[in-house]
Every structure is written in structure tokens, then in C-alpha cells.
Amino acid sequence: MRTVRSPWSLWTEHDGVVHNSHVGVLVDDGQGLLLVEKTNPYFPYQATKFASREQLKQYMLASLSAGFE
């Protein structure tokens, strides 16, 4: 079995300033996706398991609309 790990970050713009809003590592083990993320420097890391990329996409879109800060 091959496990794939992908680092990623989400950049956003607020009042003309671009900043890194979100950082994480996505692990695909062939049976699902594990997202390990840091959404705020004051909060601990969080790990969430997703069954599909569509489920992950919906989570990220909901997080964007709620705001990370």
C-alpha cells in the first residue's frame, strides 16, 4: 500500500494584505483522507478523516465561509 502526503496552505486577502490563513498536511492512505491542520496559532493541531475529496472540499468551503480567525 502506498501512502501519499501532501503539504498545502490556503492564502487569503483582507484589506489589501495577503496572508497565510491555513496550513495542513493531507494524507491519502488509499482508504480515505486524513487532514492534519493548524487553523490558528493559538489553537492546537486538529486531525479530521474524510471518506472522499468531495467531503474534504465541502469542509474547506464551509471553513472559508465561517472564517479561520
N, C-alpha and C positions, 0 to 999 in steps of 0.2 A: 504494500500500500504506500502511496506517495502522498505526503502532506505538503501543502503549499502555504507559505506565509507571505503576506503582502503588507508592508507598511503603507500608510496613507495619511493624509491630512486634509482638512477642509478649511479653505481660506474664504473669508467674508470681508465685506467693505461696510464701514459705518462712518458717516460724516467725512467721506473722502479718504479715510485711512484703511488700508488693507491689513488684516491681521489673521493669524492662525487661530481659528475658533475651536478646532477639534483635532485630536490626533489619536491614532489607534493602529492596531495590528489585526489583520483579518487572517484567520487560519481556516483553510479548507482541507478537511481530512477525508473527503470523499463521502462522508455520511452527514454532512451539514457544515455550517459556517460558525465559527466562534469569533466574535468581535471583542477584543480587549481594548478598552478606550479610556481616555482621560479627558473629561469634558470641562474641567475647571481645576486650576492649580490648587484650590483649597479642598477638593473632594478626592476620595480615594479612586483608584482604578476600578473599572467595572468590566465584568465579562458577561456577555449575552450570547446565547446559542440560537441560531436561526436554521430553519429547515431548508430555506431557499434564498436565492439572491433577491427575488421579488419581496419576500418578507423583510429582508435587510433593507431594501430600498424604501419600503413603506415606513420602517422605523426611522431611517435617516430623514425622510421628508417630514415626518411628524416632529422630529427633534429640531429641525430647522424652523418650523413654524412656531414652536414653543420657545425657541431661543436657548442658547447654551449658557449664557451668563446669568 
